[in-house]
Amino acid sequence: MKNISDRVTGNKKQLIIQQLLNLEFYKSSDDRQLYELTFHELRQEYNNYINKK
């Protein structure tokens, strides 16, 4: 059974993935699928993508 912090992180990760998909960003800069990334890596990808715009 997951603890609460795991569930919160999982929810935040899903939120970032959904935001990236809405921006038509489908793979990380190293060509991995978004779900393969850690929460920290997802935040970095999201920030990098937003800052490039």
C-alpha positions as CSV (number, residue, x, y, z in Angstrom):
1,M,0.0,0.0,0.0
2,K,1.4,3.4,-1.0
3,N,1.8,6.0,1.7
4,I,0.2,9.5,1.3
5,S,3.4,11.2,0.1
6,D,3.7,8.6,-2.7
7,R,0.1,9.3,-3.8
8,V,0.6,13.1,-3.7
9,T,3.8,12.8,-5.8
10,G,2.0,10.5,-8.2
11,N,-0.9,12.9,-8.6
12,K,1.5,15.8,-9.2
13,K,3.4,13.7,-11.7
14,Q,0.2,12.9,-13.6
15,L,-0.7,16.6,-13.6
16,I,2.6,17.6,-15.1
17,I,2.3,14.8,-17.7
18,Q,-1.2,16.0,-18.6
19,Q,0.0,19.6,-18.9
20,L,2.9,18.5,-21.2
21,L,0.5,16.5,-23.4
22,N,-1.8,19.5,-23.7
23,L,1.2,21.5,-25.0
24,E,1.9,18.7,-27.5
25,F,5.1,17.6,-25.8
26,Y,5.2,13.9,-25.9
27,K,8.8,12.7,-25.2
28,S,11.6,13.9,-23.1
29,S,14.7,15.6,-24.5
30,D,16.5,12.2,-24.3
31,D,13.6,10.5,-26.2
32,R,12.1,8.7,-23.2
33,Q,8.3,8.5,-22.7
34,L,7.0,10.9,-20.2
35,Y,5.8,8.2,-17.8
36,E,9.3,6.9,-17.6
37,L,10.6,10.1,-16.0
38,T,10.9,10.7,-12.3
39,F,8.9,13.6,-10.8
40,H,12.1,15.7,-10.7
41,E,12.9,15.0,-14.3
42,L,9.3,15.8,-15.4
43,R,9.5,19.2,-13.6
44,Q,12.8,19.9,-15.4
45,E,11.4,19.0,-18.8
46,Y,8.3,21.1,-18.2
47,N,10.4,24.1,-17.0
48,N,12.8,23.8,-20.0
49,Y,9.9,23.6,-22.4
50,I,8.1,26.6,-21.0
51,N,11.2,28.7,-20.9
52,K,12.0,27.9,-24.6
53,K,8.6,29.4,-25.7
